[in-house]
Amino acid sequence: QTSAELGQPGEEALTMRRIADALRGAVSQQPVDLPLVKRLMRRTLRVRQELMKRASVASVLEDYPALKLPGMMLQDAQLHFGIDIFEAIRDKMPSYQARALLFLEEKEVVLDFEHLIKDDPEKVSLLNLPVAFDEKRAFFFTTEEEVTAKTPIIQVAESRFSIFVDGVEVVCNIETTAEAVGTLMAAYYLFSIEYPAELTHTMEFIEHFFCDLGSGNVTESVKRLARFLKE
């Protein structure tokens, strides 16, 4: 029975508290019942969106620890935008990575993870994307154990990725670079954080090329790279 069906003052808040308690219980179980968690997370989306606008990152995660599970932020973003960001990025990777690496090589800049070009071109082409716009990779990802960045950032560790917001780990154990980049974009939207100037074109490109999102006012540098990739 939903809060709308109950139609009594205070009942919605009580229902949301009960769902939040149920979520914490579900996350504490091993193995985690992901279908149950996803259903409960869908029911709390509107409440969490409001909470994320006014509360600290740490307090949001304290109330809704399920957000830290891989795929949860992407589910929220899909409910918000009507598009699976991860799937959108993954679907375009075959056509993106080879052309993107050619474009990046022309920049004559030492690429991070360059030794992985043959084994993991997805990782090299995505994490070096800021190079295409002469932007700072340090605002996009870090390999440091201690993360202090205020804006959302990808932490790269061995074969796993995490997303940090305001120095707090919000998602962990992400397995692929494409999912990490998609979750990064979701974190910006869900926490209502503006892109830093040092990363604006990079994030705009992800919106435009991979997800067909954003306004019609796409900057020329983003259009140029998109055209190059489609040639």
C-alpha positions as CSV (number, residue, x, y, z in Angstrom):
1,Q,0.0,0.0,0.0
2,T,1.5,3.3,-1.1
3,S,1.5,6.6,0.8
4,A,-0.8,8.0,-1.9
5,E,-3.3,5.3,-1.2
6,L,-3.1,5.9,2.5
7,G,-3.9,9.6,2.0
8,Q,-3.2,10.5,5.7
9,P,-0.9,13.2,7.0
10,G,2.4,11.8,8.1
11,E,1.8,8.4,6.5
12,E,4.0,9.0,3.6
13,A,7.0,9.9,5.8
14,L,6.3,6.9,8.0
15,T,6.1,4.7,4.9
16,M,9.4,6.1,3.6
17,R,11.1,5.4,7.0
18,R,9.9,1.8,6.9
19,I,11.2,1.4,3.4
20,A,14.5,2.9,4.3
21,D,14.7,0.5,7.3
22,A,13.9,-2.4,5.0
23,L,16.6,-1.2,2.6
24,R,19.3,-1.1,5.3
25,G,18.2,-4.6,6.4
26,A,18.4,-5.9,2.8
27,V,21.8,-4.5,2.2
28,S,23.2,-6.0,5.4
29,Q,22.2,-9.5,4.3
30,Q,24.7,-11.7,2.5
31,P,24.2,-12.3,-0.3
32,V,22.3,-9.1,-1.0
33,D,18.8,-9.6,-2.5
34,L,19.4,-7.2,-5.5
35,P,15.9,-7.5,-7.0
36,L,14.4,-6.5,-3.6
37,V,16.8,-3.7,-3.2
38,K,16.1,-2.3,-6.7
39,R,12.3,-2.4,-6.0
40,L,12.7,-0.5,-2.7
41,M,15.1,2.0,-4.3
42,R,12.6,2.8,-7.0
43,R,10.0,3.5,-4.3
44,T,12.2,6.0,-2.5
45,L,13.6,7.8,-5.6
46,R,11.6,11.1,-5.2
47,V,12.4,11.3,-1.5
48,R,16.1,10.6,-2.1
49,Q,16.3,13.2,-4.9
50,E,15.1,15.9,-2.5
51,L,17.5,14.6,0.3
52,M,20.5,14.7,-2.1
53,K,19.9,18.4,-2.9
54,R,20.1,19.5,0.8
55,A,21.9,16.9,2.8
56,S,25.6,16.0,3.0
57,V,26.8,13.0,0.9
58,A,27.7,11.1,4.1
59,S,24.2,11.5,5.6
60,V,22.5,10.4,2.3
61,L,24.6,7.2,2.3
62,E,23.9,6.7,6.0
63,D,20.2,6.7,5.3
64,Y,20.4,4.8,2.0
65,P,23.6,2.6,2.0
66,A,22.1,0.7,-1.0
67,L,23.3,3.6,-3.2
68,K,26.8,2.3,-2.8
69,L,26.0,-0.9,-4.7
70,P,27.0,-1.0,-8.4
71,G,24.1,-0.1,-10.6
72,M,21.9,1.7,-8.1
73,M,22.8,5.2,-9.2
74,L,22.5,4.1,-12.8
75,Q,19.0,2.9,-12.0
76,D,18.1,6.2,-10.5
77,A,19.5,8.0,-13.6
78,Q,17.5,5.7,-15.9
79,L,14.3,6.5,-14.0
80,H,15.1,10.2,-14.2
81,F,16.3,10.4,-17.9
82,G,14.5,7.4,-19.4
83,I,17.9,6.1,-20.7
84,D,20.3,3.4,-19.4
85,I,23.6,5.5,-19.4
86,F,25.8,2.4,-19.0
87,E,24.1,0.6,-21.9
88,A,24.3,3.7,-24.0
89,I,28.1,4.0,-23.4
90,R,28.7,0.3,-23.8
91,D,26.8,0.1,-27.1
92,K,28.9,2.8,-28.7
93,M,32.3,1.6,-27.4
94,P,33.1,-0.6,-30.5
95,S,32.8,2.4,-32.8
96,Y,34.2,4.8,-30.3
97,Q,37.5,3.4,-28.9
98,A,39.5,2.8,-32.1
99,R,38.8,6.3,-33.5
100,A,39.1,8.0,-30.2
101,L,42.6,6.5,-29.7
102,L,43.6,7.9,-33.1
103,F,42.3,11.3,-32.1
104,L,44.1,11.2,-28.8
105,E,47.4,10.1,-30.4
106,E,47.3,13.1,-32.6
107,K,47.4,15.3,-29.4
108,E,50.9,14.1,-28.8
109,V,50.3,13.8,-25.1
110,V,51.5,10.9,-22.9
111,L,48.3,8.9,-22.2
112,D,47.5,7.3,-18.9
113,F,47.4,3.5,-19.0
114,E,49.0,3.6,-22.5
115,H,50.5,0.2,-21.9
116,L,47.0,-1.2,-21.9
117,I,46.0,0.0,-25.4
118,K,45.9,-3.6,-26.8
119,D,44.5,-5.3,-23.8
120,D,42.0,-2.7,-22.6
121,P,41.4,0.0,-25.2
122,E,38.1,0.9,-23.4
123,K,40.0,2.0,-20.3
124,V,42.6,4.0,-22.2
125,S,40.2,5.7,-24.6
126,L,37.6,6.7,-21.9
127,L,39.9,7.7,-19.1
128,N,42.0,9.9,-21.4
129,L,38.9,11.6,-22.9
130,P,39.8,15.0,-21.2
131,V,42.9,15.1,-23.3
132,A,40.8,15.5,-26.4
133,F,39.6,18.8,-25.0
134,D,42.8,19.9,-23.3
135,E,41.1,19.4,-20.0
136,K,42.5,18.0,-16.8
137,R,42.3,14.3,-16.2
138,A,42.9,14.9,-12.5
139,F,39.2,16.1,-12.3
140,F,38.0,12.9,-14.1
141,F,39.9,10.1,-12.3
142,T,42.5,9.4,-9.7
143,T,44.7,6.5,-8.7
144,E,45.3,7.8,-5.2
145,E,44.0,5.9,-2.2
146,E,42.9,9.0,-0.4
147,V,40.4,11.0,-2.4
148,T,39.8,14.6,-1.5
149,A,38.1,16.0,-4.6
150,K,34.9,17.8,-4.0
151,T,33.3,17.1,-7.3
152,P,32.5,13.5,-8.5
153,I,35.5,11.6,-9.5
154,I,36.5,8.0,-10.5
155,Q,39.0,6.2,-8.4
156,V,40.9,3.6,-10.4
157,A,42.3,0.7,-8.3
158,E,43.6,-2.5,-10.0
159,S,40.7,-4.0,-11.9
160,R,37.9,-2.2,-9.9
161,F,36.6,1.3,-9.9
162,S,34.8,3.5,-7.3
163,I,33.0,6.8,-7.5
164,F,33.8,9.5,-4.9
165,V,31.7,12.7,-4.2
166,D,33.0,15.3,-1.8
167,G,35.8,12.9,-0.7
168,V,33.2,10.2,0.2
169,E,33.0,6.8,-1.6
170,V,29.5,6.6,-3.0
171,V,29.8,3.6,-5.2
172,C,32.3,0.8,-5.1
173,N,33.3,-2.4,-6.9
174,I,32.5,-1.2,-10.4
175,E,33.9,-3.7,-12.8
176,T,34.2,-1.8,-16.2
177,T,35.4,1.6,-17.3
178,A,32.2,2.2,-19.2
179,E,30.1,1.6,-16.1
180,A,32.4,3.8,-14.0
181,V,32.0,6.7,-16.5
182,G,28.3,6.2,-16.7
183,T,28.0,6.2,-12.9
184,L,30.2,9.3,-12.7
185,M,27.7,11.2,-14.9
186,A,24.8,9.9,-12.8
187,A,26.5,11.2,-9.7
188,Y,26.7,14.7,-11.1
189,Y,23.0,14.7,-11.9
190,L,21.7,13.0,-8.8
191,F,23.7,15.2,-6.4
192,S,22.9,18.3,-8.5
193,I,26.6,19.2,-8.9
194,E,27.8,21.4,-11.7
195,Y,30.6,20.2,-13.9
196,P,33.9,21.9,-13.0
197,A,35.3,24.2,-15.6
198,E,38.3,21.9,-16.0
199,L,36.0,19.1,-17.2
200,T,33.0,20.8,-18.9
201,H,33.6,19.7,-22.4
202,T,34.5,16.1,-21.4
203,M,31.2,15.6,-19.6
204,E,29.3,17.5,-22.3
205,F,30.7,15.0,-24.8
206,I,29.6,12.0,-22.8
207,E,26.1,13.5,-22.7
208,H,26.0,14.3,-26.4
209,F,27.8,11.5,-28.1
210,F,27.0,8.5,-25.9
211,C,23.6,9.4,-24.4
212,D,22.0,11.9,-26.7
213,L,21.3,14.1,-23.7
214,G,21.9,17.7,-23.0
215,S,20.7,20.9,-24.6
216,G,21.0,21.7,-28.3
217,N,23.8,24.2,-27.6
218,V,26.7,21.8,-28.1
219,T,30.1,23.4,-28.2
220,E,32.1,23.2,-31.4
221,S,35.0,21.2,-29.9
222,V,32.4,18.5,-28.8
223,K,30.8,18.5,-32.3
224,R,34.3,18.2,-33.9
225,L,35.2,15.1,-31.9
226,A,31.8,13.5,-32.5
227,R,32.2,14.1,-36.3
228,F,35.6,12.6,-36.3
229,L,34.4,9.5,-34.4
230,K,31.6,9.0,-37.0
231,E,33.8,9.3,-40.0
